[in-house]
Structures are given as C-alpha cells and as structure tokens.
Amino acid sequence: MGTRRAAALAALALIAAGCGSSSKTTTIQPVATSSTGVVRVALADLLWPLDPARARTRDEIVVARALFATPLRTDPSTGALRAGLCSSWAHVGTNWHFRCRHARAIAQELRRAHVAHATVRAGSLSIADPQAPYLLTEAVAAPPGVPGPFRLVSLVLERNGLKLIIRKLDPEAALRLFRAGKLDEAPVPLGDLQALLRDPRLDVEVHIHRLLAVDLVAGRAGRALDRFPKLRQVYDDTADRADYQALVPELEAPPAESLSPPPKGAKIARAAALAFARARKQIGSLPHVAVRFAEPANPDLAYGESLLVAAWRDIGLGAYVSSRRPDATLERVLAPYPRTAALRAAVGSRRFIPISWVVDARLVSRRLAGWREDDLGAVDYTGIKFRASSRSR
C-alpha cells in the first residue's frame, strides 16, 4: 500500500531539530529522542488560513482547538462538557444561558458560521437551541482573535513550557520519521494498519479510535442518484462495503447501513447479502443512465471510491469517475460535536449512500502519557505528561 503514497509534502514548521534522516531506520527502536516538553506531530492536513470557522477535517480541527479557545470543551474520555471561555451554563425555559469571557465575539462567530443565533446581555450569552452546549465545543465557535491553549510561535505552538511542533507530512514520510524516533505522533498510512499491529516494535504505539464520522456517497442535487430513487437504492444495496471495510478502515470499523451506529451483534453481513441478490436482479429494469463520480481530494477516499466504482461496474452499473458534471462523490462526514444528531445534521437533506464508519489510527510515542482522542479525533495536548524513556538509541 505504501507505493500509493507520494513523497512527503513540504514541511510547514520552521524547525530543524528532529528532521534529519538515518541510514539504519530498519533496526532503530522507535523511541522518541526529543527533549521533555516537546511533542512532534505529523498531520496530513493543516488549517489554512488560520480561521477556526474553516476547520472541517479531523486534522484541521486538532490545529484549531490547539490554537483557538472554544467556549466549551469536552472530556476526551467521557465526552462530558468542560469549561472553556464559558465558565458556567444553565438551561432556563427554552434557552441556554452561558457566562463567558468574550461573549460578544463568540456570538459573532456563531452567526458568521451559521451555527446558531445568539444574543448577549450583561455578559451572558443566550442561545435558543437544545444542543447549545455542544455547539459551543465546535471549533467554529472559537473567536479567532482570542488566544487558545497554545500560542503561535513561527508555526510552533507553546503553552506553559510545553512545545507542540506540527508538521504537514505525507503519512508514509511521517511513518519513516516515527520509526527513526523523529516524531512523537504520526498518522498510520492507508493499508499499513494491520501490519503495524503485528510489528512487535510498534504494536503498543498504535492507537485506534472510532470516530463519529461516516464515509458516504453523496448525491448531487438534480443529478442521477437524486432523480431516480430506485437507481439509488440499487447502488446502495450493491455497494461493496466488505472490500471497502477491509481495505480502507482495515476491519477496524463496521460497514455503515445508516447514520446510527449499528447495535452489537447486528446481522449486517447476512442482510447485506440478501439485499445484494435482490438488487442485482433489478439492474436490467433500471433507467439507462451513467453515474459520474467526482474524485475526492483525500487520497484515502479516492482509493475507496475506486473500489466502489469498480465493483459497481463489474455487475453492470454505469458508474465511472469523471470531473465533468459529477452526479456524486465519496465524502467523509465528521460530526461537528459528539452527538449522533450532529452527524445527521452535517449530512443534511442530501441523498446519500452510507458506506463505512471511520476510524482514526495514529502512532503515538510511548513517552507521551495522557494522549487520547475524543470521538471527533481531537487531542487535548494540554493534558500530556512525559514518561522517562527506559531505552536509548
């Protein structure tokens, strides 16, 4: 799988320490050699421009939450609300009321991002939305002019002696640097997860977390999958979720049949096989239309889409990838806050075909204590402690 990756993208962090290479990376134990108080992170996506309202992907949200102060935060372990710029909150009547620093700036950001209508009176923020506390945990609610947990120092983030160096790197390049002890956190490249779990040098450093996110085929308004419900249903019933599940989340996430997480023990495979058999018999009676799929910018999704399109073509459906007037595209939709209703709201009223739930797989140095992701993939780096290394290079 590694051959599918391009060379590393240009590093954006202006930092020289830890960026060298080693001719013996295959025999070096992956123990980070950085000094205490420095966490070196590789991300495939960086937030740019530095505007919290633009944060969409898991990586962009990580940067936004490290750099900007959200009104509220969530505990990575429990999902419980924690204070941020807002110190207290209460539900009175039909409104939520929050006592916040920079209340007017928060209200302005909520309106700018079309998240919620908020009013401010005497320093109190009022929002008439039942999910208001969770809306205030979103990165888009962070006022861009208010410093967050870390401050920006030449693309290096610092807070109370903790330095967070974030670099934009291709996952394959990040893996090489992690193996050489040059990174503390790196994304697992597509196709390498199961091999890394079997690697005795790295298995304990692989962290897998299922996100409140789903990969789905989104139909474009007025195009084929939107106009022909029967066609869309056949595409849904014949989607090769098994291959996708094996090759994209590498069996660490279940196939998606809806926007609700499947119950434990659900007989998904048997039901899917029966639906596939019924749908295949209907192909001859479908409207004779091609379904053009736009190629996703995310290389993992582009690969996943190619699997789906090939399987549909194999059974006689007119699916193909084209940039000209696409009918649909494969998207990864991440909930803006940790509630299933938020995922449904993010999808909206679009016609869609759910394919797979999403996992985030990271290599994390064992010297980092307290590293954990929440259900959106965000990491609270302020809670990280450093273990003393028991091994040397």
N, C-alpha and C positions, 0 to 999 in steps of 0.2 A: 504493500500500500504506500510505502514511503516514496516510491518513484513517482507517485502522482503529485507530489508537492513541488512547488517552485522553490528557488533559492530564497534565502532569508530576505525579507524586506528591510529597507534601510532603518537602522535603529534611530529612534527619535530622542532617546535620553542622552544628554550630553555628559556621559560618564565614561571614564576609561577603565576604572577598576573592574576586574572580573570579566572583561570582554575578550581575553586572549583565547588561544586555542591550544590544544595539547595533542601530541602525536601518539599518546597512549590512552586515549579515551576508552578503549575497549577493556582495559584492565584496571582503570581507576575506579575505586568505590565512589558512588555519588554522594559524597559528604560535602556540604557547602563549606567554603573556606573563607567566607566573608566575616568581617568583624561583627561582634554583638551589636545589635541596634540597627542593622541594615537588612532589609528584606528585598531581594531582587526578583521581580515578577516579569514574566513574559506574557503579553496579550496579543491576540491576533487582530483586535480592533482597538483603536484609540479614539476617544471622544474629541472631535474637532469639527467646528470651532468649540471652544470650551464653554458650552452653554448647556446647563442641565436639562433644558427643555428638549434638546436634540438627542438625549440618551435613549437608545432603543434596544440594542443588543446587550447580552449579558456583560461583555467586556466594557462597553461604554457606560453601563450603569455602575460597574465596580469603580471606574475612574470618577464618575460624577459623585458617588457617595463618599469617596475619599476626599474629594476636593471641595465639595459644597456641603453646606449644612441643611439637612432636611428638617422640616418642622417636627416630625416624629421619626423614630427608628423602630425596627423590630429585632427581637432577640433571635439570633441565628439558630438556636437550639429549639426554642418553643414557639417562635412566631409572635410572642407577646409584645405588646406595644411598649416602647421606652421613650423617655423624654428626649427631645432634641432642642430646637429653638422654642418649642412649646413645652412649658413646664407642667401644665395641668390641663385636664379636659373633662367635660361633663355633658351628658345628654339631657336636655331640658325641652320638654314638649316635642316639637318636630325638628329642632335644631341641635347641632353640636356646638358647644362653646369652648374655645381654647384661649388660654393665657399664654401669649407668645412674645418673644422679642422679635422685632422687625415684622409685626403683624401686617402692616400695610404692604410691605414688599412681598410677603407671602401671598396675600390676597391678589396682588397684581399678577404674580406668576401663575396662580391658579386660573385666572381669567385669560391670560395670554395663551396658556396651553389648552384652554377649553376643557379643563378638568372639572371645575366646579365654580359656582358663583358664590363668592364670599363677601361678607360685609365686616367692617371694623368699627367698633365703638369703644372708646375709652381703653384702648389697648387690647380689647377682647375680639377675637376672630370668631365669626359666626357662619356656619355652613349648614344649609338645609339638605343634607344628604345622609342616608343611613350608614354609608360606608366612609364618612368623612375622616375618621381617624386613620384609616388605611390609605386614603387618598393623600394624606399629608406625609406618608412614608415614601411616596414616589419621588424619584429624582427630579421630575419636572416641577415639583412644588418648592424646590430649593431656590431661594433668591440668588442670582448669580453674583451679586455684589457683596454677599455675606460669606466670610471665610468659613470653611468646613473643618473637619477634624485635622486635616493636613494642610499645609500652605505650599504654594508652588514655588520651587527654587530651581530654576533652569531645568524644568521637566523632571525634577526630583522632588518628592513630597516629604515633608518633615513635620514631626509633631512630638514635642517633649522628649527629644533625644532619639526618637525612632525615625529612621530614614527609609522611605519607600521609593525604590527605583523601578519605574515601569518602562519597559521597552516594547516596541512593536516588532514582533518576530514571527516568522513563519513557524508553525508548530514543529516541523522537522528540525529546523535550526535550534529552536528552544530545547528540544529533547537532547540534542548533542551537547548543548551548554549545560543542561541539567546533569547529564551523565558525567561531565567533566567537573562538576562542583561549582559551576559559574552562575547558576541560578538557584533560587530557593523555591520558585513556583513556575510551572510550565504546563501548557495545555497538552493533553495526550493527542497525538496525531490520529487522524482517521485511519482505522484499520490496525492500530498498534495496541489497542487496549488489552485484549486477551493475552497477547504475547508479554506485555509488561506485567500483567497479573501472575504470569508463570515465571517471571525473572526473579530469582532469589535475591538479587541485589537491589531490586526496585519495588517488589510487590508491596512491602509495607508502606511505601511512599505514594502509592496510587490511591487517590481519594475519588470516590464516585458518589454523586448526589443527583437524585432525580429532581428535575425542575418542574415548576408549574408552567409548563410550556408544551406545545404540541407542533409537530410538523404536519402541515396540511396543504392540500391542493386548493387554492383559492380561485374561484371562477371570476372572470371579469364581467362587469355588468353589461348585459345586452349581447354577450358572446355565447358560444355554443353550449357550454355547461350551465349557463344561466337560463338560456331559452328553452332547452329540452330536458325536462326533469327525468324522463325515462333514460335518456343517454347518460345523464349524471349518475343515476342510480346504478347503471351497469358499470360505469367506471369505478364507482365506489365498491361494488361487490366483487370486482375482479382486480382491484389494486393488489399488487404483490407485496403485502405487508410483511410476509415471512422473510423474503430476501432483504427487504429494507431493514427489518429489525435485526437481522443477522449481520449486516454489513455497515450500517450507519451507527446505531447505538450499541452494536455488538452484543445483543441479547441482554443488555442491562436495563432496558426499558420495554414495556409491553406495547403491542400494537394499539392504536387508538381507533375505537369504534364511534366515539362521540367526544364531547368536551368535558365529560365527567370521568374521573379516574375509575378504572374497572374494579369491581369488587374482587377480593381474594377468591381464588378458585373458579372464576368465571370460565365457562367453556368457550373461549373465544375461537380457538383453532377449529373445533368441530363446526360451530355455527358459520364461520367464515368459509369453510369448505363447501357446506351445503349452499350458501348464498352464491359462491363462485359457480357451482354447477348449474344453478338455475339461471344466473345472469348470462352465462356463455351461450345458453340455448336461445337467448333473446337477441343476440348480436345481429342476426340476419334481418330482423324486423325493425332495427333502429334507423333513424334518419341518416342518410349517407353524407356525413359531414366530417371534415378533418378537425382535430382539436390541436391547436398550436400552443406549445408550452414555452414561455419565456425562460431563458436560462438564468437561474439565480446568481447573484454576485457572490454569495457564500460558496466556496468550493465544495464543502461537505454536502450542502443542499444540491448543488449542481450534479454531484455524483449520484446522490439519492434519486434525483429526478430522472437521471439517465436510466437507472434501474427500473423505475416505474414505467417510463415510456417504452423501453424495450419489451417489457412484459406485456403491456397493452398491445403493442404491435404484433407480438407473437400469436395472440389469439384473434387477430383480425380487426382490431380497432384502429382508427386512423389518427393515432397520436404521433406527434413529432415535435422536435424542438425548433423554434423559429423566433427571431426577433421581430418579425413582421406581423403586426396586428395580433398579438397573442390572445388566446382565449382563457388561459390560466397560467398559474405559476406555482411552484412549490415554495411555501413560506414557513418560517419558524416563528410562531406567535408566542411571545412571553408575556405572562400576566404582569401588569404594572404593580400590583401588590398581592400579597399571598392569600388570595381567596379565589375559589373556583369561579365565582360570579365575575371576577375581574378578567379572567381568561375569556369567558363568554363575551363580555363587553368589548374586549380587544378585537375579537373576531368580527363583532358587529352583525349586520344583516346580510353579509355576503354569503353567496352559495359556496359551500366548501366540502371537501372530502378529507376527513381526518385520516392520517397515515400512522403516526407513531408518537408516543410520548418521548420526552427528551431527557437525556442525562448529560451532566457536565462531568468530565473526567479530567483530573489535574494530578500532576506530580508535585508533591509538597515535601520539602526537606524535613527530615525528622527532627531537625534542631528547632523547628517552629512549634511551640506549644500553644494551644488555643486557636489554631487555624480551623475555621469551619465556614461552610456556606449556608445561606438561608435558601428558601425554596425558589428564589429568583436568581441564585448563583452569586449573590453579593457577599463579600467577605468584610467583616469588621476588623480591619487591621489594627485598630487601637487596642484590642484585647490580646494581642500576640505577646507571648513571652519566649525567651530563648533558652533552650536546653544546652548544657555544656556537651560538646562533642566527645564521644568516648573513643573515637578513631582519628587517625591522622592520615594525611595524603601519602 
